[in-house]
Structures are given as structure tokens and as C-alpha cells.
Amino acid sequence: MSLSVEDSDVQTAITKLLRAGFQVSPATLQMLQTASNPQQIVDKFLASDIVHPNDTPVLEPIHFDLPKEKPQEPTQEELLQDSQTPQLTHPRFQAEGVKTRIKIRKDPTPQLQSKGTVEDFVSNFRDRYYRLRDIISQRVDGKGVIDINDVAEGNNIQEKGKVATVKIVGLITSKNTTKSGNIALELEDPTGRISVIVQQRDPNLFSKARLVLLDQALCVEGALVSSEMMIAKDLFLPDIPSNRKNNRANEPVSALLLSDIHFGSRNFLDKIFQRVLDWLQGNEGDEEHVELASTVKYIVINGDLVDGIGVYPNQIAEITLFDLDSQFDGLNKLLQQIPSHMHLLIAPGNHDGVRLAIPRPAIEDRFLASLKDTGLQITSLGCPSQVSLHDVNLLIYHGDSLVDIMAALSRPELEASFAAMREMLRGRHLAPIYGKSTTIVAEPRDWLVIDEVPDILHCGHVHVTSVGSYRKTLILNSGTFQSQTDYQRLIGVEPTPGIVPLVNLQTLNVKTLNFT
């Protein structure tokens, strides 16, 4: 039956709510059906950003009774955007009087226990599957999922002359192009496997399928061809809500995001790094930059603090210090210049003397002892870790899997790191592809699942600074302090050293600072 104009307006309005992550009660549906302009009501509701699907997934008519707007009165967000940098409350350091507010939300360090057994491998993938399926099931369009081994029951409906449509969630075990140009996916859940055909005659769906990665969790709705094959009508990843409220600090404090210092390398850029330390002390840059430095309360170093030993073949020819203790001691002497009111958060990369495989435990205390003895506030974390700074949720992950994801997206250039980080958020997993260049330990719990949506995703590893956002989550890569190595020159990687992001935790505005 074709839709009337009025029905079409209601359907469009409801579709907008579903895509934003909401469900609609029968009373709300009736309210929209009797309204003269349902789309205008929904647009106004979504623009208000007052009610969010994580807090109120099912909408009742009362939720659309929004406060009346006050004409010519700017919103709090507009006031924050229009305001200038706050005046200093201290001659040099505005953040000095602000109390440290850190909450560790996730750190794998004390719970890593893999013994490398087959059971650990199975547990890891089962844990990944069920947690991602739970995330999908929280979506309105994720309802009604059945296990793959129950597909045969749905196929019986087809035998009665009806089209059998089912919805399943599985991990993608293979992805190929058929002779006819369609995309063939194989999905697996703990109960079985099924083949999914995505036809190129549906360009929107085909574009979605081209982006999916091996081992991602994918929800597919489709028509059954048999108990072993279905034709996709729709597919989607767990993703993050499109209309969510991010967290912001009450105080005007900032976090400086660093990574890939590589102290001990012949290519370490000591003069540029010293400029950062001088700036933090209020001794570098013009008046605007000094004032920005005064707001810094947190410094996050996201891996590869030192160059390490034996990380790659012939590394011995490219280092100046030949043991980890010497490398960390040298770096610690530099970091001692950080003003004492600032708080340093440190997570390991693949060069820092912990295991190469992710997830990683925190850097050993003995390497940071001389720095802690100075009285500097330090929080040492594993990789990946998640913390809140003044309620702003920060996900810290070195980024080992970025190269694999970029290659799978057919965008191997390092400028595509933003696209790869966005796919981590869409798939709600930091390293979905198993068995490529990224070394992953199969822990019984999959620490790489993104259970809690971050306000900021911070990576490093690829040595190229990038700044962007996706659905109100900041996506930041903090570059490096190492010039181009021989290996990078060989593969055509051009680093962007000394260019780092500074995040105002009160406004979530980002300043990209260039210390070169």
C-alpha cells in the first residue's frame, strides 16, 4: 500500500528518531500521526540536544514538550564558543589552583592473564562477539536478532510461499568479490556460519559493505536464499549514537596530548621537545601561547616514550643509548622540567620495553622511579586505557592497528589515520583485524572492545598529527618527536614532528601547536 503525504511525513520523522538512537512509544507515534507538522516537531526535538538515547531510549510525548526558547538570549554553548581565553588567575599558571580530577575507567594492567591457550583464543572472540552484539541490540534497528543456527527455522517460512527475512549478528570471517561483482561476506557466531551477498545494484548498501573490515561485528538484515545464504537488505556496525551529549569540564583546564617521543633514537628531535617543555613552563611563545600553557593541567604521553631495544631489525644502528634504563633515565631528566601542578599520564607503545602485543600492561615502575621521586604527579596506565579528566572521557590507545585498518580501507597513506580511527569508533573495536601485522594477545576478555563511548579518542603510532571528530567524539593523533627514519623513508612515510594537539576540556576546542 502506498503512503499518503501525511503518512510519509510521519515515517520520515520516525526514521530520524530511529537513526538518532531512540525508540518511539505507541503514545508518541499517535502524537506524531495527529500533529500538523511531525517533521518540524522531531527536528526541534533533536536540535535541542536535551534528551539522549543512552539516558532515555524510549520517547514519550512529554519528551517533546521542550522549554520555550528565549529570543535573543545565547545558549551556554554559544557563550563558550564566543568567549575569549579566560584571564589568568595566577601570573603564570591558571591551572595551578585547580584540583586534579582523574578517574580510571579501564586499565588492563592488573587483569592480564592469557596463557596462550586455545581456550583463551575462543574466550576472546566469544567475549568480543557477545559484548558487541549487546551494543547492537541497544539500537532500535538491532532488535529481533536471531542466532545463525536458527536461520533454518526462518527458512521454513519461505517454504510456505512467504519471503523469509531474518536479522543476524556475526563476526566477519571472510570478504570477497564474486564474478558478478557482488560482495560476499561470511559471518560467524558461536552457533554457526552463513554467507551474505551484498548486491552492487544497491549502491548505498554496496558502499557500506566495501568499508567493513574482517573480524568486525556486523548486523545484517536480509532475505534467505537457503539456510546457508542470505541476500542483504541492510547492514550496520555497532557504531556510536549519532545524537549524544558529550562531557565537558566545569573548570577551564586543558590537556596536552603527546606520543612517540622516541628518546634514545638518533632521530629524536631534542630541541623541538625542549621547546614544548619551555612552553609548559611559560617561557616559550607569544602572549597567547603563554596563556594557553597556563591552562594545561594534564599531559598525556601515549606510547613510545623511548626508542627501545631490538624492536625492529638493525635498530642498533639507529639508537644512541643501548639499554632501556639509560633511555628512560635520559627522558626522565627532561620530563622533570614539567611544572609540579601538572599531572602526567603515561601509557606504553610498542617501543617501551613491555610486550609488543596488545593489550599491554603499564610500563614497569623501575623505569619511572627517578621521575616519581621528583614529586611529579604521575598516573601510569596500560594500553588501551580509559580515564575521565574532569568528567571528560578519554580513550588512550597507542594505535598499533592503524596501519592494518588503513590498508584494509585501501588508504595506506598515513594521512588516512583519521579515517581508520573513525572506523574504530564505528565498529566499537580498536583492533578488529586479527592475524595481520598487529600483534594481539588473546586475553579471555577482549580489552579492545569500546564499551563506553569516549569524548576523545587519542592515538599515536603513525607519526602524523591529525585532528577531527565523529558524532561528537574528538579523534586526535598526536604525531611524533622523531624525524624520518630510514625505514619510513623506504616506505614513503613523511612524519609531522613537533605538531601536537591541546584540548580545552571545558569547551572541547582543539588547538594544534607547532613547535618546529
N, C-alpha and C positions, 0 to 999 in steps of 0.2 A: 504494500500500500504506500503510495507516495505521500510525502509530508506536505501539509499546508504551510503557508508562510509563517503562521503563528507557531506551529509545531517546530518548524526549522529554527526559529529564534530560540525557543526553549532548549532544543537539542544542542545548539551552539553554546548557549550559556552553561549548560550542564557539562559539556565537553571541556570548557575552560576550567571549571572547578575540578574535574577529574584529573586533568593534566597538572593542575597545581597540587595534587596530592590529597584532595578532600573527598569525602563521601557525602551523599545527599540523602537526608531522611525523607520519608513519604510526605511529611508536612511541608518540607522545603520544596519538594517537587510540585506539590499542589499550589504553593505560593507563587512559584515562578510561572506555572501554567496560567494562572489568573492575572498575572501582572501585565500592564500595558507595554512595558519595555524590559523584559527579563535580562537582556544582554547588558543594558545600562546598569541594572542593579548589581549584576555579577562583576562587571568591570570596576564599579565603585568599591565593591567589597574587596576585590583583590588588590586594588591600588592602595587601600587603607593600610594593609600590612599589619593589622591588629590581631587577627586570628590566624593561627598557623596549624598546619596538618599534624605536626608532631604532638601538639597540645590538645587540639580539638579536631579529630579526624572526621567526625560526623557532624554536618552542619544542620542546625535547626533554624527556623525563621527568625528567632531572636538574634542570631549572629549577624543578620543583615540590617538590624536596627542600629546603624552606625551613628556615632556622635555627629551633631551638626557642625559643619565647618565654620570657622570664624574668618570672615573675609579680611584680607589684607594682613593677616597675622601669620608670620612664617612658622613652619614646623621646626621641631628640635633638630631634625636632620639638616634642614636648610640653614639654621643658625650655625650648626657645626661646620658646614661647608663654607659659609660666608665669613666665619670668624678668622681672624689672623692668629698667628702663633702666639700663645699666651705670654704675657710679660713674665720675666724671670722673678721668682720669689726669693732667689738667692743670687748673689753676684755672679756665680759661675754655674751652679748646678740646681736646676729646678727640681729634678727628681730626687735630690738628696733627702728631702724631708718626707718622701713617700715610702710607706712601709711595703716591704716585699710581700707579694701575694702570689704564691705558686702552689698549685695543686697537681700532683702527679696522677693522671687518669689512666695511663697504661705504660708499663715498663716490663719487658720480658725477662730482664736480668735474673730475678730470683726464682723464676719458674721454668727455665730452660732445662729439659730433661731427656731429650731424644737419645736413644741408644743406637739409632741407625737400623732398626729392625723393619721388617715388612709390616709388622703391626703398627709401627709409628707412621709409616707412609700411608697406610689405609686410614688410620685415625685422622691424619692431617687432612686428607681430601674429604672424608666424611664430615669433619668439623667445618671445613670451608663450605661444603655444599649446604649443610643444614642452616648455618648462620646466614648465608646469602639468600637461601630460599625464604628464611624468616623475614629478611628485609624486603624481598619481593612481595611476600604475602601481605605486608603492611600497605602496599599500594592498592588502590581501588581496582585497577586493571590486573592485579595479581591474585585476585580471588578465584577460587574454583580450580586450583591446580591439582592434578592427579599424578600418581606415580606412573612411571613408564610401563611397568608391568600390568597396569590396569587399562592400558590403551586397548588391549584386545577386547575388553568388555565394551568400550565405546564403539569398536568396530562392529559389534553385533547390531548396533542401531542402524548402521549403514546397510546391513543385510535386509532390514525391513523397509528399505526404499528411501530412507532419510539420509541426509548428509551428516556424517559424524564429525563434529567439531570438538576438539579437546584442547586443553591447555596443560603444558608440562614445563618443568624447570629441570635443566640438566647442565652439566659441565661440558664444554665443547671439546671433544677429543680429536676431531679432525675437521678440516675445512678445505674443500676442493672446488674446482670449476668443472662442470660437466661438458660434454661435447656440444651440447646445445647452448652453452653459455650461461646456464644457471649456476647458482652456488649450492653446493651440497654440504650440509653440516651433519656431523654425527654427535648426538648428545647422550650423556650417560648420567644416570642417577644410581643410588645404591640398589635399585631393583632391576635395572636393565638398561638397554640401549635402544635408540631409534634414529633413523635417518630423517633429516629435514631438508626439503627442497625449497629454495628461495628463487622464484622466477624473475628473470630480468625484465619481463613485461610490466612488472610493478616497480617503477623506478625508485619510489621513496623507500619501499621495503628493501629493495636491492642495495641501495646506498647504505642502509643500516647494517645489512649483512656484511658488506665489504669491510666495515670497521671493527667487527667483533674479533676477539683475539682467542687463541687457543687457551683452553682451561678456564675461560671465563664462565660464570654462571649466567645462563640466558633463559628467559621465559619465552616460550613460543606458543602461540595460539594458531591452530591450523586444522585443515581438513584431512582426515585419514585416507590414505590410499590403501593401506593394509595395516596389520598390527605392527609392522616394522618400518613404516614410512608414512610421512605426512607432508602436505603442501602448506607452507607457512602463509598465514593471512596477516599476522602481526608478530612482532618480536621486540623485546626490550630488555635492557640491563637493569640491575637493581637501582642504580643512579641515586642522586640526592634530590630532595624535594626542590621543586622549581620556585616555590614561594615560601621561603623560610625566613625566620628572623635570626640574624647573626648577633653575636655577643660583642659588647664594647665595654671598655674600662670606664670607670667613673672619674679616674684621675688622668691628667694629660701627661702620660708617660709613653715612652717608645721602646721598641725592641730592635736591635741591630742584628741582622741575620748574616752570618758568615759561614764559609765552609772551604775545604780544600786549600788549606794554608800550605801544606807540604814542606814544613820546616825540615831541613836536612837535605833537601834536594839542591842540586847545583842551579836549578831554575827557580828557586824560591826568591821572590821579589821583596827583599828585606826593606828597602827604602819605602816602597809603597805601603807595606804593612805597618811600618813605623809611623807613617802619616796617619793611619787610622788610629793608632794609639795616641798620637799627639792631639788628634781631633777630639778623642774621648776625654782628654784632659783639658779641653778648651783652648788649646794652643795652636790650632790649625784652621785655616779658612777665614772667610769674612764674617761679619757680624751675624748674618743669617745662619751660617753654618755653625758658628759657636753656640748660637741659641738652640739650634737643633740638637747639638751634642748635650746641652744641658737637660734635655728631656729623656735621655737614654737611661733606662733602669735595668734593662736586660740585654745581654749579649748571648746569642745562640751560635755555637760553633758546631755545625752539622757534619762532622766526619772529616777524615784525612787531615788531622791536625799536623801530623808528621808524614814524612815520605815512606817510613818503614824500611824493612829489610827483606829482600827476596820476594817481593810482591809480584814481580814480572821478570822474565829472563834478562840477564845482563844489567839489572838495576844497579849493580855495584859501581858501574862506570858513571852513574848519574847522581850519586849522593856524596855528601861531604862529611857526614858523620855515620859511622859504621855499626852502631848499635842503638837500640830503641831508647835506652836510658839516656844516652848523650843527646839524642834528638829531642826527647821530652824535656830534659833539663834546660836545653837551649831555648826551647819555645816558652817554657815556664818563666824564664828570666824576662822575656819580652812581655808576657801577659801580666807580670807583676805591676806593670805600669797602669793597669786598669784602675780607675778610681774606686775606693773601697765601698762606696754606696751602691755600686752597680753589682748585679748578680749575673754570674756566668753559668750558662747551661751547656754541657758538653755531651755529645753523642758520637759513637765511633763510626768510622768509614772502613773501607777495605784495606787501608794502609796503616792502621793504628795498633797493630800488634794483637788484636783479638782475632777470632776466627774469621776467615774470608766469607763464609756462608752467612746468609741472613735467615732468621733473626740473630742479632749479635748481642752479647752481654755488654755491660758498661766497661769502659777502659779500666784496667787494673789500678787499684788505689796507689800502688807504689809509684806509678808513672806521674801521678798528680800530687803526690805528697808534698813536694817542695813548694808547689803553688798554694796548696791548702794551708801550709804553715805560715803563709804571709797574712792570713786572716781574710783573704778574699772569699766572698760568698760563692760557693760552687755547688751545682747540682749535676751529678754525673749519671747519665741515663744509658739505656741500651738502644738498639736500633731494630725496629722503629719504636718511638715512644710518643706519648700524647700527654700534654700538660695544659693547664689553664693558667694564663698570666692575667691577673685582674679580671677573671672570668672569660677572657678571650681564649678560645680553644685552638691550640697549636699542635699540629701533627708534624713530627720531626722524623724524616726518613732520608737516609743518605742518597738513595736513588740508584742503586746498583742495576735495577731492572729497566732503567730508562732506555738504554741502548737497544735491548731486545724489543721493547714496545715500539720504539721509533722505526726499527727495521720492519716490524710486522705491519706497521701503518704505511710502509713504502715511503717513509720520510726520514731517511737516516741522517740528514743534516742536523747538527746539534741545535740549530735554531728552532727545531720542532720539539724541543723538550717540553714546551708549554702544552702542545697537543698531547704528548704522552702522559703528562701529569693530569691533564683533564680526563683522559681515558681511565686513569687510576680511580678517579672520583666516580665516573660514570659506572664503572664495573665494581666499585666499592672494594677494590683489592690493589695492593701496592705492587705485587709481582705475579700477575696471573699466569704468565707463560712459564711452564715447568720444563726443564731439560735443555734449555739453550745456554747462553753464556752466563746467565745469572745463577750463582750457586746458592741453593736453598736447602736448609736442613728441614726435614720433615718432622717437625715437633708434633706431639699429639694434639696440641692446639695450634691453629693457624693464626699466628700473630700478625699476619699481613692483611687480614680482613679489616676493612674500615667500618667498624660497628657504629662509631659515633662520628657524625659529620663534623669536620673541623671548620673553624673560621679561617684558618690559614693552613695551607699545605706547603711545607718548606722542604725542598730537596737541594742536593748539590750534585757531585759526582761528574757531571758532564762539562764542567769548567766554563759554562756560558751562562751569563746572567739573563734571566727572563722574568717578566712581571705581567700578570694578567689576573683574570677572575672568571669563575664559573659558578653561576647560581649563588652568588653572594659569598663564595669561598675564594679568598685570595690564593693565587697559585704563584709561588715565588721560587726561583732558583738563584742561589747566592754566588755563583761564579767561582773565582779562584784567586789565589795569590802566587800562582806558579805560571811562568811563561811557557811558551810552546815547547814541548819535549820532542825528542827525535821521533818517538812513536806517533805522536799527534801529527807531526809534520808528514809522516809517511801516509797516514790515513786521511789527511786533509782537514784536520780539526784546528780551528782557529779560536783559541780561548779569549775570554774577555776579562783579563785580570784587573783587580782593584776596583771593580764596579759592583757595589753592594746595596741591597735594599734596606731601608729604615722604615719601620711600620709604626705609625701613631696608633696606639692601642685604644685610644678614645674615639677616634674618627675612622680608623682602618684605612686612612690615606697612606700611600706609599711614596717615599722619596727615594730616588735612585741616586746614590752618591758615587761620584767618580774620583778616586784618589790617585789616578795615574798622572 
